Amino acid sequence: MRTRRGTDARVRRTAVGAALAAALVLAPQAAAYGVAGEVASAPGAAPGAEPGVEPGRDLTGGIRALDLTERGRGDAVLARQSTRPFRLLGVTWTDPRAQVTGPIEVRTRDLVTGAWSGWTELERHPAGLDGERPGGPGSTEPLWVGPSDGVEARVAGAQGKEPLPAGLKVNLVDPRTSDAQRDGGRGRGGGKSGSGKNGKNGKNGSGKSGKSGKNGKGGAKRDGAPGGRPVADDSPTTPPSDPGPRSTAARPRVVTRAQWGADESEVTEPAIYLPGGRIKAAFVHHTDSRPYDCAQSATIIQGILDYHVRVEGWRDIGYNFLVDKCGTIYEGRKGGVDQPVHGAHTYGWNAQTTGVAVIGDFTGEGAPRAALASVARIIAYKLGQYGVDPRGRTTLTAGASQTVSGRGYVEGDTYSFDTISGHRDGFATACPGDGLYGQLATIRAYAAADEGTGSGGGAGGGAGAAGAAGPLSFGGRYEAFLPRF
């Protein structure tokens, strides 16, 4: 996923500042920060407006919704506001099929420094990315902004000529914390996070994301708003085998949902599995995120889960796996690390693939080596379960009709893809950013080097079992492939 950044310089917090932010975000806000030194306000916002806390509407799980005000000229604004602390946000509207053809932009105020960010353009999620969800809104992707206490937003129709959809809101998410999250998601123990019984990430237990707007070089321009049924009607709720098949690649260490603090009480629907019971390809993504520390990774993932489920109405977090910039791998959608879990990450192609997202924005710079190596390891493990060559090609059946970079995909027809592809290869988006997209060849090489390193199967465990995990230390067989940044 990507955003278009404003021209304001980003404030990079020191370690002391980050620690202070973590403490402040959990405490009541004592007073609103001043607005001196701000960049220009959104259209329609009074430059001298009193910041005062917006009443908003409290939702469940630390989420607040603030209404945008239409100006009558095809655009809407949320004037700059002081708010209760939050760390992630996204924009929604009532009708998921309604289109917002102009830019959706937000900016936020840092809780510690009081500095306002530049404008960030959010991209839209396609309607039905996690299937037809009754009552679900139209929405953008979520954006991690770090501890913040102010927000401003502006939304425009195409050159002010098209009406905006009803019910435009900015949703502010303050993820809940837990012992696992305070430990950075690197809890001790863990064991298998497989298809356990009795509702624990398994049989009876309980995507990304579309992009629009201006894409980076090599990206795609979105054409229209796709519909379709990206979640197959016959997706089973029991895995094809338990444990899952053994792999030709070692199973890497994975921080389980329990370890990173997933709130399973909000994920009430059963996990679903790929209708064909096998993974044929992997799509690589990035999340929308401003700079972060790896100690925040678990909280970022909890925030994405909260947004996907509590705001967008999805069954669970969309990605199958997430990897932070330090190389720690996190279990995403529940159903079992060793299972072909049906995610919601690449519109039209979810029923045959797995999705791995790197936490961060790689529109410009590429991902760190540790992240690349970990993405390769989890993909090698998943493809190796089904005998798929990470450097090969595969044939996928389109689950929806859409146009990507002038190439039309027709629902039900088959198309050839690299077995490790970028999100933009299957959907009109700039994701995973030019930087990370340019590193896919490196990921393929790493993944190919992992083949034959072990038989990391469903219950196999061994050195590659899910369990305690920290920042990745790597070298050896990967050194020949390492790019020099």
HELIX and SHEET records of a PDB file:
HELIX    1   1 ALA A   15  LEU A   24  1                                  10    
HELIX    2   2 ALA A  158  GLY A  160  5                                   3    
HELIX    3   3 ASP A  179  ARG A  182  1                                   4    
HELIX    4   4 ARG A  257  TRP A  260  1                                   4    
HELIX    5   5 GLU A  264  GLU A  266  5                                   3    
HELIX    6   6 CYS A  294  GLN A  296  5                                   3    
HELIX    7   7 SER A  297  ASP A  306  1                                  10    
HELIX    8   8 TYR A  307  VAL A  311  3                                   5    
HELIX    9   9 ASN A  350  GLN A  352  5                                   3    
HELIX   10  10 ARG A  369  GLY A  384  1                                  16    
HELIX   11  11 HIS A  423  GLY A  426  1                                   4    
HELIX   12  12 GLY A  433  TYR A  437  1                                   5    
HELIX   13  13 LEU A  440  ASP A  450  1                                  11    
HELIX   14  14 GLY A  462  GLY A  464  5                                   3    
HELIX   15  15 GLY A  476  PHE A  481  5                                   6    
SHEET    1   A 6 ARG A   4  ARG A   5  0                                        
SHEET    2   A 6 THR A 120  LEU A 122 -1                                        
SHEET    3   A 6 ILE A 104  ASP A 110 -1                                        
SHEET    4   A 6 LEU A 143  ALA A 156 -1                                        
SHEET    5   A 6 ASP A  75  TRP A  93 -1                                        
SHEET    6   A 6 THR A  69  GLU A  70 -1                                        
SHEET    1   B 5 ARG A   4  ARG A   5  0                                        
SHEET    2   B 5 THR A 120  LEU A 122 -1                                        
SHEET    3   B 5 ILE A 104  ASP A 110 -1                                        
SHEET    4   B 5 LEU A 143  ALA A 156 -1                                        
SHEET    5   B 5 ASP A 288  SER A 289  1                                        
SHEET    1   C 7 ARG A   4  ARG A   5  0                                        
SHEET    2   C 7 THR A 120  LEU A 122 -1                                        
SHEET    3   C 7 ILE A 104  ASP A 110 -1                                        
SHEET    4   C 7 LEU A 143  ALA A 156 -1                                        
SHEET    5   C 7 ASP A  75  TRP A  93 -1                                        
SHEET    6   C 7 GLY A 138  THR A 140 -1                                        
SHEET    7   C 7 ARG A 124  HIS A 125 -1                                        
SHEET    1   D 8 ARG A   4  ARG A   5  0                                        
SHEET    2   D 8 THR A 120  LEU A 122 -1                                        
SHEET    3   D 8 ILE A 104  ASP A 110 -1                                        
SHEET    4   D 8 LEU A 143  ALA A 156 -1                                        
SHEET    5   D 8 ASP A  75  TRP A  93 -1                                        
SHEET    6   D 8 LYS A 169  VAL A 173 -1                                        
SHEET    7   D 8 ILE A  63  ASP A  67 -1                                        
SHEET    8   D 8 ARG A  57  ASP A  58 -1                                        
SHEET    1   E 5 ILE A 329  GLU A 331  0                                        
SHEET    2   E 5 PHE A 321  VAL A 323 -1                                        
SHEET    3   E 5 THR A 353  VAL A 358  1                                        
SHEET    4   E 5 ALA A 281  HIS A 286  1                                        
SHEET    5   E 5 ILE A 420  GLY A 422  1                                        
SHEET    1   F 2 ARG A 393  THR A 397  0                                        
SHEET    2   F 2 THR A 414  ASP A 418 -1                                        
SHEET    1   G 2 GLN A 402  VAL A 404  0                                        
SHEET    2   G 2 ARG A 407  TYR A 409 -1                                        
END                                                                             
